[in-house]
Amino acid sequence: MKLSSQIKPISYLKAHAAEIVRSLGERREPLVITQNGEAKVVIQDIESYEQTQETMALLKILALGNRQIEEGRVQPAADAIKRLRERREDR
């Protein structure tokens, strides 16, 4: 994806909003909007946004897990499974 081809001024957004929305849904590429020659916002279709949010959530979970490993806050899988089975039996 070439981001340079997806940069438009805010005036273009104002004049072509419906076309931009349709294009974002079809191409699934973000669009950078500039104001006074500076990049100000990025817009994207909802499916891409949701996928990005899910990816970020998974990365946060992985980072938390790595931090717990580094801190020694781990236990053998067999112990965890045993504890879960005991909880289920107690119910």
C-alpha positions in Angstrom: 0.0 0.0 0.0 1.4 3.3 -1.0 0.3 5.9 1.5 1.5 8.7 -0.7 -1.3 8.1 -3.2 -3.8 8.2 -0.4 -3.2 11.8 0.8 -5.8 14.4 0.1 -6.5 18.0 1.4 -9.5 18.7 3.6 -11.1 20.6 0.7 -11.1 17.3 -1.3 -12.8 15.5 1.6 -15.5 18.2 1.8 -16.2 18.1 -1.9 -16.1 14.3 -2.4 -17.3 12.8 0.9 -19.7 10.3 -0.6 -17.1 9.1 -3.1 -14.4 8.8 -0.5 -16.7 6.7 1.8 -17.5 4.4 -1.1 -13.8 4.1 -2.1 -12.7 3.4 1.5 -15.1 0.5 1.7 -14.0 -1.0 -1.6 -10.2 -0.5 -1.4 -9.8 -0.9 2.4 -6.9 1.5 2.4 -6.7 4.5 4.8 -6.9 8.0 3.6 -4.7 10.8 5.1 -6.4 14.2 5.2 -4.2 17.3 5.3 -4.9 20.8 6.5 -2.6 23.6 5.6 -0.2 21.1 4.1 0.1 19.1 7.3 -1.3 15.6 7.9 -4.1 15.9 10.4 -6.3 12.8 10.4 -6.5 9.3 8.9 -9.8 7.9 7.9 -10.6 4.2 7.1 -13.5 1.9 6.6 -15.1 0.3 9.7 -14.0 -3.2 9.0 -10.4 -2.2 8.8 -10.8 -0.1 12.0 -12.4 -3.0 13.9 -9.6 -5.4 12.7 -7.0 -2.9 13.9 -8.7 -2.6 17.3 -8.8 -6.4 17.7 -5.1 -6.7 16.7 -4.2 -4.1 19.2 -6.1 -5.9 21.9 -4.3 -9.1 21.2 -1.0 -7.4 21.2 -1.8 -5.9 24.6 -2.7 -9.3 26.0 0.6 -10.7 24.6 2.6 -7.8 26.2 0.9 -8.5 29.5 1.7 -12.2 29.3 5.3 -11.4 28.5 5.6 -9.0 31.4 4.1 -11.6 33.8 6.7 -14.1 32.5 9.5 -11.7 33.1 8.3 -11.0 36.6 8.1 -14.7 37.3 4.4 -14.7 37.8 3.8 -18.0 36.0 2.9 -21.6 37.0 3.1 -24.9 35.2 0.2 -25.6 32.8 -0.5 -28.9 34.6 -1.0 -27.0 37.9 -3.4 -24.5 36.3 -5.4 -27.2 34.6 -5.7 -29.2 37.8 -6.9 -26.1 39.7 -9.5 -25.4 37.0 -10.8 -29.0 37.1 -11.0 -28.9 40.9 -13.1 -25.7 40.7 -15.4 -27.3 38.2 -15.9 -30.3 40.4 -16.7 -28.1 43.4 -19.7 -26.6 41.6 
